[in-house]
Every structure is written in structure tokens, then in C-alpha cells.
């Protein structure tokens, strides 16, 4: 069975991300096991390794090992991020920086939300994940007013919902081809 991780990057108490994560989960193809990875619960500290993850050396701390094992167990990934001040939250950058090889060739979809349909954060995140070797297949941006309210009520256009389904199908198919 394909294991799909959905990283929920917002840690705010009144976050909209939980509503968006339900929208993503509802579109996941049947037969796919979902691991909702809430960075508020993972709560990694600022990167504290004495070596670069790119060196491929064993992880030195329990939290780094646990994080690496969790991401390493995934076949595909959706990163769900708000746009804060034109970028992604610091906890997402920290979570990404803890690892290197675990991102390599991982079929990845980026979903952002915010003012301007997350138009600034998604290209930045795509550049970062591509640099780390992830197989970024695309992105979907949801905008306040046109797709959701600031309280989290969703009214996403059918075109974006259909695109989400297509992207999820693509990353799960790529995950299966990577295994076989």
C-alpha cells in the first residue's frame, strides 16, 4: 500500500491548515495510507546536528532519527503550507533542513494558501525541494476570498479540486513506479 505523508506546516492555534488538510485528505485515492504529519506536534528544535544532513552520516539525536524514519517511510508527500510574509513558516524550513536523502526522488505536491493564492511561497518551496532532489510534480495555491475564508471555510472551485485529484493520482502512481 502506498504511504502518503501530508505535512501540515502551520502551528498557529487558529490555523486554517486543518481545514485545508481535510480537503486534501478527502481527495486522496482509495487504497492509499495517509500519515498526517502535524509540525505543531512534531515540534523539532532549531537544527542541532554537528554535521550536515547532506553528508549522509548517521543522525545524532533521537528527534532527528525519528523524523528521518518518519519521512523515510513515505512513498509520496504533500506539503501543506500557509504563506507568512511572502514565505513559508520557520518550522517547515527547520523540518526540511533536518533531512537530505529522505527527500530525494520523493514524489511531492505542494499546496499553499494565503493572500494571493500563496503565489510567493509556492515557487520558493518548489525551488528548495527540487534542490534537495524531491520529485515536485506541481503546486496548488488557495487564496483567501476566492477559495477559502480567513476562518477556514472552504469554497474551492471545481477546477482546483479536480487538479488536486489529478496531482494526487500522479504522485501515488510515481510512488508505485519507484517501488517496482
N, C-alpha and C positions, 0 to 999 in steps of 0.2 A: 504494500500500500504506500502511496506517495505521501510524504510528510511535508506539509506546507507550514512555514512559520509566518506569523503576522506580527511584526514588531510595532507596538503602539508606543510612539515616542513621547507624547505629551504626558507630563507628570502633574499637571495642574489639578486641583480638587474639582473644578467645574469644567473639565475638559470636554470638548466636542468630539474628541477622538474615539471615545467609546461608542458613540452613535455611528460614526463613520466605519469603525471596525465591524459593527453588526451588518452594515451594508455590504462590506467586503465578504464577510463570512457567509452571508446569505447567497452570494454568487459563486461560492466555491463548488466545483464539480463534485458530484457524488463519488464516493469511494476514496476521497482524499482526507487524510487525518490532519486536523488543524491544531497547531500549537500557538496559542495567543501569548505573545511574549510582551508583557507589560513592563516597560522600563521603570515605572514607578515602583514595582515590586522587585525587580532585579537589582536596582539601586547600586550600580557599580561605582566605586570611588573614582576619583581622577586617576588616569593611567599611572600605575605604580610599579611597572616592571623595570628591571635593571637592564634588560636587553630589548631590542626592537622585535615586535612580533614577526617582522619580515625575515629575521634571521632563522626562523624555524626551530629555535631552541625550545626545550620543554617550558611550559608555563610555570611560574614560580609560586603563585598564590592559589589558594583554594577557589577564590572567586573567579580568577582568570581561567582556571581549569574547568570549573563548572560552566562558565559562559562559553568557552570553546567547545565543550562537549555538546551543549545545547544547540549551538549553531551548526556544529559539525554533523549533527544527526538529521539535519533538514535536507530535503531534496529540492525545495524551491522556497522562495521568500517574497513576502510583500512587506515593504517598509511604508508605514503609515505615519506621516509627519505633518504637524502644523507648520505654518510659516510664521516665524517670530522675527520681526525686524529685518525681513528680507532673507532669512536663513533658517536653518533647522536648529532645534534645541541642543544645548550643550551636552545633555545626557545621551543623545543619539550619537553625536561625534565621539564621545567617550566610549560608547559601546562598540562603535565601528573600530576605533583605534586599538582596542584590546586584542584584536584578531588580525590575521592576514590570510593564511592559507584556507581558512574556513569560508572565506568569501569567493575564492577562486572558482570560476565556472558555475557558480550557483545561479540558476535562473531566477531573476529578480524583477519584480514590478514595483514601481514607486507610485504611491498615492499621497498627494498633498492636499491640504485645504487651508484656506485663508482668504484674505482680501486679494483680489486679482487672480483668483484661482491658483494660488501658490506658484505663480509664474516665475518667481525669482528662485525659490528654494529647489524646485524640481531639477532645473539644469545643473545647479551646484551639486546636488546629491547624485545625479547621474554621472557627473564628472568624477566625483570621489569614488563611487562604487565601480565604475569602469576602470579607473586607475588601479583598484585593488583586484581586478580580474573578474569581477562579477559579470554574469551574462544578463545585462539590463535589457529587457525586451521592450520597455516603454514606460510611460507615466500617464497618470490621470490627475488632473487638478480640479478640485471642487472649490467654488467660490461662494463666499458669503453673499447673500441676496439671491444669486441665480441658482444655487444648488442646495444651500442649507442656511439656516438662521444661526445667529451667534449663540443661541441656546442649544443648538444641535438638532433641530427639526430638519429632516432631510426631504427635499423635493427635487431630487436629481433627475435630469432629463433622461429619457429613454435611450438616447444615443450614448450617453456616458455609461449608463448601466449595461448596455449591450457591449460597449468597448471593454468594460471591466470583465465581463464574462469571457470575451474573446481572449483578453490578455491572460486571465487565469487558466484558461484552457491551454494556451500556448506554453506557459511556464510549467504546467503539470506534464504536458507532452514532452517538453525538453528534459524535464527531470527523469521521466521514464526512459528516454533515449540515452541519457547519461549513465543510467544504471545498467542498461542492457547492452 
